[in-house]
């Protein structure tokens, strides 16, 4: 049904769908890893990930180190 509507405009949906799927897969992986790391949790009321400031400080340093030096990440 969607192909019929979009085909009139000459838009190819497949690259956009694959790109979006790839992004969602990466985001899911990052959230899954974070929730399985000691110190992180889920707040049902606000529907978001929570952690203490100490945990976040350590986590952000590890990510920054990875981005600058290309070292492997260790979330524990």
C-alpha positions in Angstrom: 0.0 0.0 0.0 2.8 2.4 0.9 4.7 1.5 -2.2 1.7 2.5 -4.3 1.5 5.9 -2.7 5.2 6.6 -2.9 5.9 5.2 -6.3 4.0 8.1 -7.8 6.7 10.4 -6.5 9.7 8.4 -7.6 11.0 7.9 -4.0 12.8 4.7 -3.2 11.9 3.7 0.3 14.3 0.8 0.8 17.5 2.9 1.6 15.6 5.1 4.1 14.0 2.1 5.8 17.3 0.3 6.1 19.1 3.4 7.4 16.4 4.0 10.0 16.5 0.3 11.1 20.3 0.4 11.4 20.0 3.6 13.6 17.3 2.0 15.8 19.4 -1.1 16.2 22.4 0.9 17.4 20.3 2.9 19.8 18.7 -0.3 21.2 22.1 -1.8 21.7 23.5 1.2 23.5 20.4 1.3 25.8 20.5 -2.4 26.4 24.2 -2.3 27.4 23.6 0.7 29.7 20.7 -1.0 31.5 22.8 -4.1 32.0 25.6 -2.0 33.6 25.9 -1.8 37.4 24.6 1.6 38.6 22.1 2.3 35.8 18.3 1.7 36.2 15.0 2.4 34.7 12.5 5.0 36.1 9.0 3.8 35.2 7.3 7.0 36.1 9.5 9.2 33.9 10.2 6.5 31.3 14.0 7.1 31.3 17.3 5.7 32.3 18.6 6.8 35.7 21.9 6.7 37.5 23.9 8.4 40.2 26.1 11.4 39.4 29.2 9.4 40.2 28.3 6.6 37.8 27.5 9.1 35.0 30.9 10.9 35.6 32.8 7.7 35.2 30.7 6.6 32.2 31.2 9.9 30.4 35.0 9.8 31.0 35.1 6.3 29.5 33.1 7.5 26.4 35.3 10.6 26.0 38.5 8.5 26.2 37.1 6.1 23.6 36.2 9.0 21.3 39.6 10.7 21.6 42.0 7.7 21.8 39.9 4.9 20.2 40.3 2.6 23.2 37.8 -0.1 23.9 34.9 0.8 26.2 34.4 -0.9 29.5 31.2 0.0 31.2 31.7 -1.8 34.4 
